[in-house]
């Protein structure tokens, strides 16, 4: 396999910085790496754009983006320019709304409390803390709590005081509120 095909494969697979491509070509004992790059139409700015689009779609923050691009050995000036260029997309709620809603629904189906959901998703999307809180205030946590209580009722005799205390402690570790747990158990 000739070096030109290997280079094209490497670029399409890793979207590397110029520094990394040059190191790759030197490792492969290429005679003129700069000339080979220009012949293949390598554009470092395009590679950084590809990484930025990926990071934006994953909801990464500016600091995390710049750290990852630095690890990939892109020039600092280019990193700053790309973050400025993608700034409007980084903070666009409408672009991330459907993804966040899907993640909330998935976590609810897994029986997570809304506090846990809030912590996990705001950790992932810190720019949208207020919007996520607003989405979660519209939802009710009692269904997930009832599911958990039913699991305990099915497995154990919750009339026993020690088992009941263990169940309450377990539900508290899952971040359900104590008052909701007491209300749920009193209704049982």
Residue frames relative to the residue before (quaternion, step in Angstrom):
aa qw qx qy qz dx dy dz
X 1.0000 0.0000 0.0000 0.0000 0.00 0.00 0.00
X 0.3692 -0.7600 0.4812 0.2337 3.57 -0.65 1.01
X 0.6865 -0.5321 0.3330 0.3669 3.54 -1.28 0.50
X 0.6099 0.5630 -0.3567 0.4286 3.59 1.07 -0.64
X 0.6644 0.4837 -0.2946 0.4878 3.59 0.99 -0.81
X 0.6339 0.5231 -0.3277 0.4661 3.57 1.00 -0.77
X 0.6452 0.5225 -0.3114 0.4624 3.55 1.00 -0.86
X 0.6528 0.5074 -0.3151 0.4660 3.59 0.91 -0.90
X 0.6461 0.5123 -0.3122 0.4719 3.58 0.98 -0.82
X 0.6574 0.5163 -0.3023 0.4580 3.59 0.92 -0.91
X 0.6762 0.4909 -0.2937 0.4642 3.58 0.90 -0.91
X 0.6925 0.4716 -0.2935 0.4603 3.58 0.86 -0.89
X 0.6857 0.4924 -0.2923 0.4493 3.58 1.05 -0.62
X 0.8275 0.2750 -0.0976 0.4797 3.59 0.83 -0.96
X 0.2053 -0.7941 0.5378 0.1947 3.64 1.18 -0.38
X 0.1381 0.8570 -0.4849 0.1066 3.58 0.78 1.04
X 0.5646 -0.5501 0.4861 0.3773 3.52 -1.38 0.19
X 0.6786 -0.4830 0.3549 0.4245 3.56 -1.29 0.31
X 0.6295 0.5506 -0.3319 0.4362 3.57 1.00 -0.81
X 0.6889 0.4712 -0.2820 0.4732 3.58 0.94 -0.87
X 0.6278 0.5211 -0.3427 0.4657 3.60 1.03 -0.70
X 0.6464 0.5197 -0.3146 0.4616 3.55 0.95 -0.87
X 0.6473 0.5059 -0.3152 0.4751 3.59 0.98 -0.83
X 0.6276 0.5331 -0.3289 0.4624 3.58 1.02 -0.79
X 0.6872 0.4824 -0.2877 0.4607 3.56 0.88 -0.94
X 0.6331 0.5147 -0.3352 0.4711 3.59 1.04 -0.69
X 0.6248 0.5366 -0.3282 0.4625 3.55 1.09 -0.73
X 0.7023 0.4336 -0.2477 0.5073 3.57 1.14 -0.68
X 0.4483 -0.7273 0.4129 0.3156 3.60 1.35 0.22
X 0.2163 0.7768 -0.5480 0.2227 3.56 0.90 0.98
X 0.4776 -0.7028 0.4549 0.2664 3.60 -0.96 0.89
X 0.8122 0.0803 -0.0048 0.5777 3.63 0.79 -1.00
X 0.1382 -0.8370 0.5215 0.0913 3.63 0.22 1.16
X 0.6394 0.5306 -0.3365 0.4431 3.62 0.98 -0.78
X 0.6649 0.4960 -0.2960 0.4736 3.57 0.95 -0.87
X 0.6447 0.5188 -0.3147 0.4649 3.59 0.98 -0.81
X 0.6343 0.5261 -0.3251 0.4639 3.59 1.03 -0.79
X 0.6853 0.4719 -0.2946 0.4701 3.57 0.87 -0.89
X 0.6258 0.5339 -0.3395 0.4561 3.61 1.07 -0.65
X 0.7192 0.4285 -0.2454 0.4887 3.59 1.04 -0.73
X 0.4833 -0.7032 0.4175 0.3125 3.60 1.25 0.04
X 0.2255 0.7957 -0.5292 0.1895 3.58 1.04 0.72
X 0.0173 -0.7844 0.6196 -0.0238 3.58 -0.93 0.97
X 0.3524 -0.7718 0.4950 0.1874 3.56 -0.38 1.28
X 0.6169 0.5539 -0.3429 0.4416 3.58 1.06 -0.70
X 0.6324 0.5277 -0.3176 0.4698 3.57 1.05 -0.76
X 0.6336 0.5266 -0.3233 0.4654 3.58 1.02 -0.79
X 0.6586 0.4934 -0.3045 0.4796 3.58 0.96 -0.86
X 0.6090 0.5431 -0.3454 0.4635 3.60 1.07 -0.70
X 0.6452 0.5267 -0.3218 0.4503 3.57 0.94 -0.86
X 0.6652 0.4885 -0.3050 0.4752 3.57 0.94 -0.85
X 0.6455 0.5271 -0.3239 0.4479 3.59 0.96 -0.84
X 0.6451 0.5094 -0.3271 0.4662 3.61 0.94 -0.80
X 0.6370 0.5226 -0.3192 0.4682 3.54 1.03 -0.77
X 0.6763 0.4934 -0.2888 0.4645 3.58 0.91 -0.93
X 0.6386 0.5208 -0.3269 0.4626 3.60 0.99 -0.81
X 0.6769 0.4899 -0.3053 0.4567 3.58 0.91 -0.86
X 0.6778 0.4645 -0.2889 0.4913 3.60 1.15 -0.51
X 0.4799 -0.7023 0.4143 0.3239 3.59 1.28 -0.11
X 0.2966 0.7669 -0.5161 0.2400 3.59 1.09 0.59
X 0.4640 -0.6665 0.5126 0.2788 3.55 -1.21 0.57
X 0.7021 -0.4773 0.3260 0.4159 3.56 -1.29 0.34
X 0.6682 0.5097 -0.3081 0.4459 3.56 0.86 -0.95
X 0.6662 0.4987 -0.3016 0.4654 3.57 0.92 -0.89
X 0.6294 0.5353 -0.3303 0.4563 3.57 1.03 -0.79
X 0.6903 0.4762 -0.2965 0.4570 3.55 0.82 -0.96
X 0.6304 0.5279 -0.3420 0.4549 3.61 1.02 -0.72
X 0.6756 0.4929 -0.3005 0.4586 3.59 0.91 -0.88
X 0.6602 0.4883 -0.3152 0.4757 3.58 0.98 -0.77
X 0.6146 0.5279 -0.3503 0.4700 3.60 1.10 -0.61
X 0.6398 0.5184 -0.3258 0.4646 3.58 1.02 -0.76
X 0.6828 0.4627 -0.2721 0.4956 3.56 1.15 -0.63
X 0.4666 -0.7490 0.3672 0.2939 3.54 1.43 0.24
X 0.3029 0.7055 -0.5669 0.2985 3.57 0.92 0.92
X 0.5847 -0.5929 0.4111 0.3709 3.62 -1.10 0.61
X 0.5855 -0.6190 0.4028 0.3344 3.59 -1.04 0.83
X 0.6355 0.5316 -0.3395 0.4454 3.58 0.98 -0.77
X 0.6560 0.5097 -0.3060 0.4650 3.56 0.98 -0.86
X 0.6223 0.5409 -0.3388 0.4532 3.58 1.01 -0.80
X 0.6642 0.5012 -0.3019 0.4653 3.59 0.88 -0.90
X 0.6560 0.5104 -0.3078 0.4631 3.57 0.98 -0.86
X 0.6745 0.4951 -0.3001 0.4581 3.59 0.92 -0.86
X 0.6418 0.5079 -0.3342 0.4674 3.59 0.97 -0.73
X 0.6297 0.5099 -0.3287 0.4852 3.60 1.04 -0.71
X 0.6587 0.5298 -0.3013 0.4413 3.56 0.95 -0.92
X 0.7659 0.3570 -0.1803 0.5034 3.59 0.96 -0.88
X 0.3289 0.7912 -0.4718 0.2079 3.60 1.26 0.11
X 0.6733 0.4959 -0.3097 0.4526 3.59 0.88 -0.86
X 0.6709 0.4874 -0.3011 0.4709 3.61 1.04 -0.67
X 0.5945 0.5802 -0.3644 0.4209 3.58 1.11 -0.63
X 0.7885 0.3105 -0.1482 0.5098 3.58 0.94 -0.87
X 0.4368 0.7053 -0.4567 0.3211 3.62 1.14 0.41
X 0.3491 -0.7735 0.4988 0.1761 3.57 -0.35 1.29
X 0.6649 0.5274 -0.3160 0.4242 3.59 0.86 -0.92
X 0.6343 0.5332 -0.3357 0.4479 3.58 1.06 -0.64
X 0.7599 0.3738 -0.1903 0.4966 3.60 1.08 -0.70
X 0.4575 0.7374 -0.4222 0.2619 3.61 1.23 -0.37
X 0.7040 0.4656 -0.2907 0.4507 3.61 0.73 -0.97
X 0.6351 0.5249 -0.3282 0.4620 3.59 1.02 -0.75
X 0.6616 0.4989 -0.2999 0.4727 3.57 0.97 -0.87
X 0.6332 0.5270 -0.3271 0.4629 3.60 0.97 -0.82
X 0.6495 0.5161 -0.3101 0.4644 3.57 0.97 -0.86
X 0.6586 0.5036 -0.3097 0.4655 3.59 0.96 -0.83
X 0.6242 0.5287 -0.3366 0.4663 3.60 1.04 -0.77
X 0.6675 0.5015 -0.3036 0.4592 3.58 0.89 -0.91
X 0.6422 0.5246 -0.3226 0.4564 3.57 0.97 -0.82
X 0.6869 0.4740 -0.2843 0.4719 3.58 0.89 -0.91
X 0.6181 0.5283 -0.3455 0.4684 3.59 1.09 -0.64
X 0.6486 0.5172 -0.3158 0.4605 3.58 0.99 -0.80
X 0.6613 0.4888 -0.2969 0.4854 3.57 1.15 -0.55
X 0.5400 -0.6651 0.3762 0.3528 3.59 1.31 0.04
X 0.3786 0.7257 -0.4938 0.2937 3.59 1.14 0.46
X 0.4834 -0.6427 0.5033 0.3161 3.56 -1.13 0.64
X 0.6156 -0.5794 0.3808 0.3745 3.56 -1.16 0.49
X 0.5792 0.5602 -0.3880 0.4475 3.59 1.13 -0.40
X 0.6489 0.5023 -0.3073 0.4819 3.57 0.98 -0.89
X 0.6399 0.5223 -0.3219 0.4627 3.57 0.95 -0.89
X 0.6579 0.5161 -0.3064 0.4549 3.56 0.91 -0.92
X 0.6647 0.5047 -0.3055 0.4583 3.59 0.88 -0.92
X 0.6902 0.4896 -0.2947 0.4439 3.58 0.83 -0.96
X 0.7346 0.4348 -0.2553 0.4539 3.57 0.79 -0.98
X 0.6567 0.4755 -0.3368 0.4788 3.63 0.97 -0.66
X 0.5824 0.5520 -0.3782 0.4617 3.59 1.16 -0.41
X 0.6890 0.4704 -0.2650 0.4834 3.53 1.07 -0.77
X 0.7874 0.1613 -0.0588 0.5921 3.58 1.06 -0.84
X 0.0671 -0.8569 0.5088 0.0488 3.65 0.45 1.10
X 0.6041 0.5838 -0.3637 0.4023 3.61 1.12 -0.48
X 0.7444 0.3958 -0.1966 0.5006 3.56 1.19 -0.55
X 0.1693 0.8333 -0.5112 0.1248 3.60 1.15 0.57
X 0.6873 0.4864 -0.2912 0.4542 3.62 0.83 -0.96
X 0.6666 0.5027 -0.3043 0.4586 3.59 0.92 -0.88
X 0.6495 0.5064 -0.3166 0.4706 3.59 0.99 -0.82
X 0.6348 0.5204 -0.3262 0.4689 3.59 0.97 -0.83
X 0.6493 0.5151 -0.3115 0.4648 3.56 0.99 -0.82
X 0.6410 0.5198 -0.3246 0.4621 3.60 0.99 -0.77
X 0.7168 0.4607 -0.2580 0.4554 3.56 0.95 -0.88
X 0.5998 0.5602 -0.3805 0.4263 3.63 1.09 -0.46
X 0.6221 0.5432 -0.3408 0.4492 3.58 1.17 -0.47
X 0.6896 0.4825 -0.2689 0.4684 3.59 1.19 -0.44
X 0.3701 -0.7255 0.5454 0.1983 3.53 -1.24 0.55
X 0.3614 -0.7630 0.5079 0.1710 3.56 -0.92 0.97
X 0.5100 0.6975 -0.4098 0.2923 3.61 1.19 -0.31
X 0.5999 0.5685 -0.3769 0.4182 3.62 1.02 -0.60
X 0.6733 0.4794 -0.2937 0.4802 3.57 0.91 -0.91
X 0.6333 0.5218 -0.3267 0.4689 3.57 1.04 -0.76
X 0.6492 0.5156 -0.3185 0.4597 3.59 0.95 -0.83
X 0.6161 0.5414 -0.3429 0.4579 3.59 1.02 -0.74
X 0.6750 0.4935 -0.2926 0.4638 3.56 0.92 -0.92
X 0.6446 0.5108 -0.3208 0.4697 3.58 0.98 -0.82
X 0.6429 0.5222 -0.3224 0.4583 3.59 0.99 -0.81
X 0.6020 0.5480 -0.3593 0.4563 3.60 1.05 -0.69
X 0.6788 0.4811 -0.2915 0.4720 3.58 0.92 -0.92
X 0.6392 0.5294 -0.3304 0.4495 3.58 0.96 -0.83
X 0.6598 0.5150 -0.3029 0.4558 3.56 1.00 -0.82
X 0.7432 0.4264 -0.2199 0.4664 3.59 0.93 -0.88
X 0.8250 0.1725 -0.0308 0.5373 3.57 0.91 -0.94
X 0.4841 -0.6004 0.5398 0.3373 3.49 -1.36 0.23
X 0.1766 -0.8358 0.5122 0.0894 3.58 -0.11 1.24
X 0.4765 0.6418 -0.4554 0.3921 3.59 1.25 0.16
X 0.5774 0.5629 -0.3708 0.4607 3.57 1.22 -0.49
X 0.5178 -0.6961 0.4085 0.2835 3.57 -0.75 1.11
X 0.6690 0.5002 -0.3107 0.4536 3.62 0.91 -0.87
X 0.6628 0.4891 -0.3084 0.4758 3.58 0.93 -0.86
X 0.6245 0.5411 -0.3302 0.4563 3.57 1.04 -0.79
X 0.6560 0.5034 -0.3022 0.4743 3.60 1.00 -0.85
X 0.6414 0.5120 -0.3211 0.4727 3.58 1.03 -0.79
X 0.6369 0.5232 -0.3252 0.4635 3.56 1.03 -0.80
X 0.6478 0.5102 -0.3169 0.4687 3.58 0.94 -0.88
X 0.6510 0.5109 -0.3131 0.4660 3.60 0.94 -0.88
X 0.6474 0.5164 -0.3164 0.4626 3.58 1.00 -0.82
X 0.6723 0.4870 -0.2964 0.4721 3.58 0.94 -0.85
X 0.6221 0.5245 -0.3400 0.4714 3.59 1.10 -0.64
X 0.6348 0.5200 -0.3271 0.4687 3.59 1.07 -0.70
X 0.6635 0.4611 -0.2925 0.5115 3.56 1.24 -0.46
X 0.5155 -0.7095 0.3504 0.3288 3.56 1.36 0.37
X 0.3673 0.6613 -0.5581 0.3409 3.58 1.00 0.72
X 0.5084 -0.6652 0.4432 0.3202 3.59 -0.99 0.73
X 0.5972 -0.6065 0.4035 0.3356 3.54 -1.11 0.80
X 0.6559 0.5116 -0.3217 0.4522 3.59 0.92 -0.84
X 0.6441 0.5062 -0.3263 0.4717 3.61 1.00 -0.75
X 0.6318 0.5234 -0.3328 0.4648 3.58 1.01 -0.78
X 0.6606 0.5008 -0.3067 0.4677 3.59 0.87 -0.92
X 0.6560 0.5043 -0.3162 0.4640 3.60 0.91 -0.87
X 0.6554 0.5139 -0.3130 0.4566 3.57 0.96 -0.85
X 0.6905 0.4725 -0.2827 0.4690 3.58 0.94 -0.86
X 0.6423 0.5111 -0.3339 0.4634 3.59 1.02 -0.65
X 0.6385 0.5078 -0.3294 0.4754 3.61 1.12 -0.61
X 0.5991 0.5342 -0.3662 0.4708 3.57 1.17 -0.46
